[in-house]
Amino acid sequence: MNCSADPGGIAAVVVSHESASTLEDCLLRLRAARGVAEIRVIDNASIDGTLDIIQRHAAMDGRVRFVGNPDNPGFAVGCNQGARETTAPWLAFVNPDLMVETDTLWRLREHALAAGVECLLGVDLVGEDGRADEAARRNDPDFGAMLRSAGKASKLGVQVDGAQALQPVDAISGALMLLPRRLFGTLRGFDEGYRLHAEDLDLCRRARAAGALVAVANDLQVLHVRGVSSLSRPLFVEWHKHRGLWRYFRKFEAPRRSLPTRAMVFASIWLRFAWVFVGKSITTRTGDRH
């Protein structure tokens, strides 16, 4: 499919888990967003009132439908579920803590149409404090840098190029992704082997390998209230971050690396997890005493 084809409607897919604190605003904004034909919420076993919010919006707006999973199979599984539950020619994956403006998705689709090629697009992201979210523009993970210095492993951010309205990058954030359904089908969706984190890096890398443009719309800025559903289980999240990074390495990098290098990367990833685990455990115990 060429992105210059008839645009059609946008299906917004939201995967929620313990997201009651932000989901109300997220859904209100999606319902008001221009070009949105379908809204599907896939909830992964929330017990914090999230389902009540979803049901209320579904009762008020026929575009809103939902699936309530009895367990939490992960973000990638939920995204793929949501895609299967919709038919619109464009897919927008939107985090429940992501606050789109009325014209965000419409203008993002316009960027895709103007690009004239199949594309996977994101936007500029900012936190509540106004600080830029580096995950909006990223390089592929540099495992060589990880081995040279563990501190460099997470520094994947790319500088904003203000001269480009649509800036090509290696990877965008899974907090907001828009792409044509046909491209999503060609890629066979998200890799469900990831539970949390790195599935967006994976999708972007496979999109580029398929000849698609991966880029950030620098003229579209969206508020991202980060990590809402992760606050209650920080160690669980860290485990899956590191597990996802190891899966990414095995899938894309390991086949062209020597056995000693693969072993060193494995050790580096899990030693880093151990360091983070100890730090978060100490912080949690200190907080409990207060």
Secondary structure, DSSP 8 states (H G I E B T S, - for coil): --TTS----EEEEEEESS-HHHHHHHHHHHHHSTTEEEEEEEEES--SSHHHHHHHHHHH-TTEEEEEESS---HHHHHHHHHHT---SEEEEE-TTEE--TTHHHHHHHHHHHH-S-EEEEEEEE-TTS-B-GGGSB----HHHHHH-GGGTT--B----TT-SEEE-SB--TTEEEEEHHHHHHTTSS-TT-SSSSHHHHHHHHHHHTT-EEEEEEEEEEEE-TTGGGTT-HHHHHHHHHHHHHHHIIIIIGGGS-HHHHHHHHHHHHHHHHHHHHHHHHHHHHHHH-
